């Protein structure tokens, strides 16, 4: 296993268990400082590119990166749906306003009597 500089200045032996833990943290959306997220992904990418990494460690790193990508896509999807919902609400409010204006105009034209409706 290769030795890398640890986050607190010490060294750590990179291994599959550590890589899986990082993947779990990403998948389960543990509270990770924004500045640290990029560092985690960079470290996982290094594992993928390092010829000294074992197959299990590479697989765990790839799964973790894919999980993070999936989460990002889910977050984008939620944001897009929220924007669409807001847009629909604005459009519906505008349609309702226009219908109210038309209804008032019809009532004024008919002398205050509503037009008979056919059902």
BELLIN-V653595 format. One record per pair of residues at least 24 apart in sequence whose C-alpha atoms are under 10 Angstrom apart, sorted by sequence separation. I is the first residue (numbers start at 1). J is the second residue. D is the distance in whole Angstrom. If there is no record, write none. Layout:
# BELLIN-V653595
I,J,D ; I,J,D
This chain:
# BELLIN-V653595
19,43,9 ; 40,64,10 ; 41,65,7 ; 19,44,7 ; 40,65,9 ; 41,68,8 ; 19,47,9 ; 16,47,10 ; 37,68,10 ; 7,39,10 ; 15,47,10 ; 14,47,9 ; 20,56,10 ; 24,60,10 ; 27,63,10 ; 16,53,9 ; 19,56,9 ; 20,57,8 ; 23,60,7 ; 27,64,7 ; 15,53,8 ; 16,54,8 ; 19,57,7 ; 22,60,9 ; 23,61,7 ; 26,64,7 ; 27,65,9 ; 4,43,10 ; 14,53,9 ; 15,54,9 ; 16,55,9 ; 17,56,10 ; 18,57,9 ; 19,58,9 ; 20,59,9 ; 21,60,9 ; 22,61,8 ; 23,62,9 ; 24,63,10 ; 25,64,9 ; 26,65,8 ; 27,66,9 ; 28,67,9 ; 29,68,9 ; 16,56,6 ; 17,57,8 ; 19,59,9 ; 20,60,6 ; 21,61,10 ; 23,63,7 ; 24,64,7 ; 26,66,10 ; 27,67,6 ; 28,68,10 ; 15,56,9 ; 16,57,4 ; 19,60,6 ; 20,61,7 ; 23,64,4 ; 26,67,7 ; 27,68,7 ; 15,57,7 ; 16,58,8 ; 18,60,9 ; 19,61,6 ; 22,64,7 ; 23,65,7 ; 26,68,6 ; 27,69,10 ; 29,71,9 ; 14,57,9 ; 15,58,10 ; 16,59,9 ; 17,60,9 ; 18,61,10 ; 19,62,10 ; 20,63,9 ; 21,64,9 ; 22,65,10 ; 23,66,9 ; 24,67,9 ; 25,68,10 ; 26,69,10 ; 27,70,9 ; 28,71,10 ; 16,60,7 ; 19,63,10 ; 20,64,7 ; 23,67,7 ; 24,68,10 ; 27,71,7 ; 2,47,10 ; 15,60,10 ; 16,61,8 ; 19,64,8 ; 23,68,8 ; 26,71,8 ; 2,50,9 ; 2,52,7 ; 1,52,7 ; 2,53,8 ; 1,53,7 ; 1,54,8
